[in-house]
Amino acid sequence: MSSDNKRALSNAEKQQRYRQRQQASGKKELRGYLTPEALSCYQEIQEKTQWNDSTLLSNAIRLMYAAHKCGQIGILNSWLTEHKR
């Protein structure tokens, strides 16, 4: 097929190709719904850091993992509960 005859990709095809490239680079897509408390935290962190959703989620999971490895999950969860976050 010559470059003159290439057809334009639909948005769905572009999205599929993007997802395939992300998976090929070792990334995994996660989806979920945020509670109102979590959304409030998300908005505050996003405003302060200017991170996009992917960076924010990746860092949040890495920090939670570090807290778990250091035995701090209980302390952090208690703080969140006490501060209604």
CNS distance restraints for C-alpha pairs under 8 A (distance, minus, plus):
assign (resid   1 and name CA) (resid   5 and name CA) 6.21 0.50 0.50
assign (resid   1 and name CA) (resid   6 and name CA) 6.78 0.50 0.50
assign (resid   2 and name CA) (resid   6 and name CA) 6.73 0.50 0.50
assign (resid   9 and name CA) (resid  13 and name CA) 5.85 0.50 0.50
assign (resid   9 and name CA) (resid  14 and name CA) 6.27 0.50 0.50
assign (resid  10 and name CA) (resid  14 and name CA) 6.28 0.50 0.50
assign (resid  11 and name CA) (resid  15 and name CA) 6.10 0.50 0.50
assign (resid  12 and name CA) (resid  16 and name CA) 6.11 0.50 0.50
assign (resid  13 and name CA) (resid  17 and name CA) 6.16 0.50 0.50
assign (resid  14 and name CA) (resid  18 and name CA) 6.14 0.50 0.50
assign (resid  15 and name CA) (resid  19 and name CA) 6.16 0.50 0.50
assign (resid  16 and name CA) (resid  20 and name CA) 6.16 0.50 0.50
assign (resid  17 and name CA) (resid  21 and name CA) 6.21 0.50 0.50
assign (resid  18 and name CA) (resid  22 and name CA) 6.26 0.50 0.50
assign (resid  19 and name CA) (resid  23 and name CA) 6.15 0.50 0.50
assign (resid  20 and name CA) (resid  24 and name CA) 6.05 0.50 0.50
assign (resid  21 and name CA) (resid  25 and name CA) 6.28 0.50 0.50
assign (resid  22 and name CA) (resid  26 and name CA) 6.67 0.50 0.50
assign (resid  22 and name CA) (resid  27 and name CA) 5.42 0.50 0.50
assign (resid  22 and name CA) (resid  28 and name CA) 7.40 0.50 0.50
assign (resid  23 and name CA) (resid  27 and name CA) 4.97 0.50 0.50
assign (resid  23 and name CA) (resid  28 and name CA) 6.08 0.50 0.50
assign (resid  34 and name CA) (resid  38 and name CA) 5.61 0.50 0.50
assign (resid  34 and name CA) (resid  39 and name CA) 5.65 0.50 0.50
assign (resid  35 and name CA) (resid  39 and name CA) 6.07 0.50 0.50
assign (resid  36 and name CA) (resid  40 and name CA) 6.22 0.50 0.50
assign (resid  37 and name CA) (resid  41 and name CA) 6.45 0.50 0.50
assign (resid  37 and name CA) (resid  84 and name CA) 7.34 0.50 0.50
assign (resid  37 and name CA) (resid  85 and name CA) 5.11 0.50 0.50
assign (resid  38 and name CA) (resid  42 and name CA) 6.01 0.50 0.50
assign (resid  38 and name CA) (resid  85 and name CA) 6.82 0.50 0.50
assign (resid  39 and name CA) (resid  43 and name CA) 6.09 0.50 0.50
assign (resid  40 and name CA) (resid  44 and name CA) 6.32 0.50 0.50
assign (resid  40 and name CA) (resid  85 and name CA) 7.93 0.50 0.50
assign (resid  41 and name CA) (resid  45 and name CA) 6.18 0.50 0.50
assign (resid  41 and name CA) (resid  85 and name CA) 7.15 0.50 0.50
assign (resid  42 and name CA) (resid  46 and name CA) 5.95 0.50 0.50
assign (resid  43 and name CA) (resid  47 and name CA) 6.09 0.50 0.50
assign (resid  44 and name CA) (resid  48 and name CA) 6.32 0.50 0.50
assign (resid  45 and name CA) (resid  49 and name CA) 5.96 0.50 0.50
assign (resid  45 and name CA) (resid  50 and name CA) 7.88 0.50 0.50
assign (resid  46 and name CA) (resid  50 and name CA) 5.13 0.50 0.50
assign (resid  46 and name CA) (resid  51 and name CA) 5.64 0.50 0.50
assign (resid  46 and name CA) (resid  52 and name CA) 7.32 0.50 0.50
assign (resid  46 and name CA) (resid  56 and name CA) 7.39 0.50 0.50
assign (resid  51 and name CA) (resid  55 and name CA) 5.78 0.50 0.50
assign (resid  51 and name CA) (resid  56 and name CA) 5.72 0.50 0.50
assign (resid  52 and name CA) (resid  56 and name CA) 6.10 0.50 0.50
assign (resid  53 and name CA) (resid  57 and name CA) 6.00 0.50 0.50
assign (resid  54 and name CA) (resid  58 and name CA) 6.04 0.50 0.50
assign (resid  55 and name CA) (resid  59 and name CA) 6.03 0.50 0.50
assign (resid  56 and name CA) (resid  60 and name CA) 6.00 0.50 0.50
assign (resid  57 and name CA) (resid  61 and name CA) 6.19 0.50 0.50
assign (resid  58 and name CA) (resid  62 and name CA) 6.21 0.50 0.50
assign (resid  59 and name CA) (resid  63 and name CA) 6.00 0.50 0.50
assign (resid  60 and name CA) (resid  64 and name CA) 6.10 0.50 0.50
assign (resid  61 and name CA) (resid  65 and name CA) 6.09 0.50 0.50
assign (resid  62 and name CA) (resid  66 and name CA) 6.24 0.50 0.50
assign (resid  63 and name CA) (resid  67 and name CA) 6.17 0.50 0.50
assign (resid  64 and name CA) (resid  68 and name CA) 6.15 0.50 0.50
assign (resid  64 and name CA) (resid  73 and name CA) 7.47 0.50 0.50
assign (resid  65 and name CA) (resid  69 and name CA) 6.18 0.50 0.50
assign (resid  66 and name CA) (resid  70 and name CA) 6.13 0.50 0.50
assign (resid  67 and name CA) (resid  71 and name CA) 6.07 0.50 0.50
assign (resid  67 and name CA) (resid  72 and name CA) 4.82 0.50 0.50
assign (resid  67 and name CA) (resid  73 and name CA) 5.51 0.50 0.50
assign (resid  68 and name CA) (resid  72 and name CA) 5.84 0.50 0.50
assign (resid  68 and name CA) (resid  73 and name CA) 5.32 0.50 0.50
assign (resid  72 and name CA) (resid  76 and name CA) 6.19 0.50 0.50
assign (resid  73 and name CA) (resid  77 and name CA) 5.95 0.50 0.50
assign (resid  74 and name CA) (resid  78 and name CA) 6.09 0.50 0.50
assign (resid  75 and name CA) (resid  79 and name CA) 6.29 0.50 0.50
assign (resid  76 and name CA) (resid  80 and name CA) 6.26 0.50 0.50
assign (resid  77 and name CA) (resid  81 and name CA) 6.23 0.50 0.50
assign (resid  78 and name CA) (resid  82 and name CA) 6.09 0.50 0.50
assign (resid  79 and name CA) (resid  83 and name CA) 6.11 0.50 0.50
assign (resid  80 and name CA) (resid  84 and name CA) 5.91 0.50 0.50
assign (resid  80 and name CA) (resid  85 and name CA) 4.83 0.50 0.50
assign (resid  81 and name CA) (resid  85 and name CA) 6.22 0.50 0.50
